[in-house]
């Protein structure tokens, strides 16, 4: 059906609707175990689902030390994304009408929105330890309002793909702007670049992958019958010699050679077009970029937690302690006599204000 062909340039490899009514779980297994034009979409995100599920389990039960909740929430967000994508791509052939297809598509859209939102919690809350509490609350409310507004728009019954993509993109851009703003304190005050670098790379990967998905390349290239034969005819030198020789003889032989060339051209074109329907089309490339972006965001959240745990803020007793420790080390560098070094250390250790944070 036309409503199941979300990409006009994919011409083959579609699954027929099940002949009998079967459960969604059985259809899911059948879709995973068979080969069709959605197989790569399902397999890539199935691999990513298990990868981030293992990372989430590692954060909760295996890793020693404190639980990095910001990292765990990001892993959970990625699991939601890949679960929604798998449910959509594996179940769409069961849709009997446009309304059923929209319900199925909502799994994918909901996973994208929730992932974009939950992965933004880490930079908003843990992005910089010294952010004002009211600023953190405001950023969290803006993130919540953005996903609520986007959800109201994209889950409407008659929404088009372009409108859906527009509101998801607006939410993703706003989430990224909030993330970069909330982690910027690490750059401004401490010259720590890793967190903001990886958050930025994750957003760039989404932009590049989204542009490829919207452009419909490379499959769009090979549907055009006038695509350059440079990509299709392997032995161009021999073909040119053959055409030149026929051109010198007579017109009929020239027509015969040109027809032969055209047949080879279309045969190779059809073979490449058929292959791209199954492997290497734009939506599959987009899936790979989504996985790469999730890995990069996971890495950024690890840096968020590391910076958060190793930052003390001005006005905090620990901050004063850190500043005075730096002064002590500076004094020690200028003290040559060992007994003087010992005296400096004892003065610091037994000063009451030094022990205040721990009393």
NORUR-V54160 format. One line per field, one symbol per residue. phi: phi as a letter, one per 30 degrees, with the letter a starting at -180 (. if undefined). psi: psi as a letter, one per 40 degrees, with the letter a starting at -180 (. if undefined). Layout:
# NORUR-V54160
phi: ???
psi: ???
This chain:
# NORUR-V54160
phi: .dddcdbddccbiddddedcdbdddddddddddccadcddedddddddedddddddddddccddjdddddddddddddddedddddddddcddddcadddddddddeddddddddddddddeddccdbdcddedddddddddddddddddddddcddcddddddddddddddddddddddddcdddddcbhccddddddddedddddddddddddiccdddcdddceededccdcddddddddddddddaddddddddddddddedddddddddddecbjdddddedddddddddddedddddedddddcbccdjceddddddddddddddddcccdddddddddddddcdedddedcd
psi: ideegehdeheieihiihdihiidddddddddeihaeeddddddddddddddddddddddddhiaihgddddddddddddddddddddddedeeheidddddddddddddddddddddeedddddedhdeihdddddddddddddddddddddeeidfiiddddddddddddddddddddddeddddddefheddddddddddddddddddddddfiedddedheeihededhdgdddddddddddddciddddddddddddddddddddddddddddheidddddddddddddddddddddddddddefhiiheidddddddddddddddddehdhddddddddddddehdddedde.
